[in-house]
């Protein structure tokens, strides 16, 4: 799938998709969808986590993003060079390898998006 820079995005590995789906089992109120062919999850109509290529992305508030970047070596999610997605980070391998830490960060993300105002439904074009 072209990413606007002439390069095709690669599919997430089966291992990463399975880990993603398993890790998100049991959370109430989340909705699973695909965005640009990648698995992702929404809470109260806000995307909070998803996959992109071989990366797992997570939406965090400013304080948690700073901790994730400064203490865990995460980086901001930039699906196209020079076009970062606000509030999203790429989860580092150390978090992905630690199920307890992964669930703690998922919970922080859900709490954050749950605090956001509801999205207004888009008007359907006729």
C-alpha positions as CSV (number, residue, x, y, z in Angstrom):
1,X,0.0,0.0,0.0
2,X,1.6,3.3,-1.0
3,X,2.3,5.7,1.9
4,X,2.5,8.9,-0.1
5,X,6.2,8.8,-0.4
6,X,6.4,6.1,-3.1
7,X,7.1,3.3,-0.7
8,X,4.7,0.4,0.0
9,X,4.0,-0.3,3.6
10,X,4.7,-3.9,4.7
11,X,2.2,-6.1,6.5
12,X,2.6,-6.7,10.2
13,X,4.0,-10.1,11.0
14,X,1.6,-12.8,12.1
15,X,3.4,-12.9,15.5
16,X,2.8,-9.2,16.1
17,X,-0.8,-9.4,15.0
18,X,-1.4,-12.4,17.3
19,X,0.3,-10.7,20.3
20,X,-1.8,-7.5,19.6
21,X,-5.1,-9.4,19.4
22,X,-4.3,-11.5,22.5
23,X,-3.1,-8.5,24.6
24,X,-6.4,-6.6,23.9
25,X,-8.7,-9.5,24.9
26,X,-10.8,-8.7,27.9
27,X,-10.8,-4.9,27.8
28,X,-14.4,-3.7,27.9
29,X,-15.8,-1.1,25.6
30,X,-13.0,-1.4,22.9
31,X,-13.8,-1.7,19.3
32,X,-11.5,-3.5,16.9
33,X,-11.1,-2.1,13.4
34,X,-8.6,-2.0,10.6
35,X,-7.0,1.3,9.4
36,X,-5.0,1.2,6.2
37,X,-5.1,-2.6,6.5
38,X,-3.6,-2.7,10.0
39,X,-5.3,-3.9,13.2
40,X,-6.2,-1.1,15.6
41,X,-8.5,-0.5,18.6
42,X,-10.8,2.3,19.5
43,X,-12.3,3.4,22.8
44,X,-15.2,5.8,22.9
45,X,-14.7,6.4,19.2
46,X,-11.0,7.4,19.7
47,X,-8.2,5.2,18.3
48,X,-5.8,4.4,21.1
49,X,-3.6,1.6,19.8
50,X,-2.8,-0.1,16.6
51,X,-0.2,-1.7,14.4
52,X,1.8,-0.2,11.6
53,X,4.2,-2.3,9.7
54,X,6.3,-4.1,12.4
55,X,5.4,-1.5,15.0
56,X,2.8,-1.3,17.8
57,X,1.6,2.3,18.3
58,X,0.0,3.7,21.4
59,X,-1.8,7.0,22.1
60,X,-0.7,8.7,25.3
61,X,-1.2,12.0,27.2
62,X,1.8,14.4,27.2
63,X,3.2,13.3,30.6
64,X,3.1,9.5,29.7
65,X,4.6,10.2,26.2
66,X,7.5,12.0,27.9
67,X,8.0,9.1,30.2
68,X,7.8,6.6,27.4
69,X,10.3,8.6,25.3
70,X,12.7,9.7,28.0
71,X,12.8,6.5,30.1
72,X,12.0,3.8,27.6
73,X,13.6,5.1,24.4
74,X,10.3,5.2,22.5
75,X,9.9,7.5,19.5
76,X,7.0,9.4,18.1
77,X,4.9,7.6,15.5
78,X,5.7,9.1,12.0
79,X,3.9,7.0,9.3
80,X,5.3,9.3,6.7
81,X,8.6,11.1,7.1
82,X,8.0,14.6,8.5
83,X,4.4,13.8,9.4
84,X,4.2,12.6,13.0
85,X,0.8,11.6,14.4
86,X,0.1,13.7,17.5
87,X,0.0,11.8,20.8
88,X,1.2,8.4,19.4
89,X,4.5,6.6,20.2
90,X,6.1,3.5,18.9
91,X,6.3,1.0,21.7
92,X,9.8,-0.1,22.4
93,X,10.8,-3.8,22.3
94,X,11.3,-3.8,26.1
95,X,7.6,-2.9,26.7
96,X,6.4,-5.4,24.1
97,X,8.5,-8.2,25.8
98,X,6.9,-7.5,29.2
99,X,3.2,-8.4,29.3
100,X,2.6,-6.7,32.6
101,X,4.2,-3.5,31.4
102,X,2.4,-3.7,28.1
103,X,-1.0,-4.0,29.9
104,X,-0.1,-1.1,32.2
105,X,0.6,1.1,29.2
106,X,-2.6,-0.1,27.3
107,X,-4.6,0.9,30.4
108,X,-3.0,4.3,30.5
109,X,-3.9,4.8,26.8
110,X,-7.5,3.7,27.4
111,X,-7.7,6.1,30.4
112,X,-6.4,9.0,28.3
113,X,-8.7,8.5,25.3
114,X,-11.6,7.9,27.7
115,X,-11.0,11.4,29.1
116,X,-11.3,13.1,25.6
117,X,-14.5,14.7,24.5
118,X,-16.7,12.4,22.4
119,X,-16.1,12.7,18.7
120,X,-19.0,14.3,16.8
121,X,-20.4,11.9,14.2
122,X,-19.4,12.8,10.7
123,X,-22.3,13.8,8.4
124,X,-22.8,11.4,5.6
125,X,-22.5,12.8,2.1
126,X,-25.6,12.3,0.0
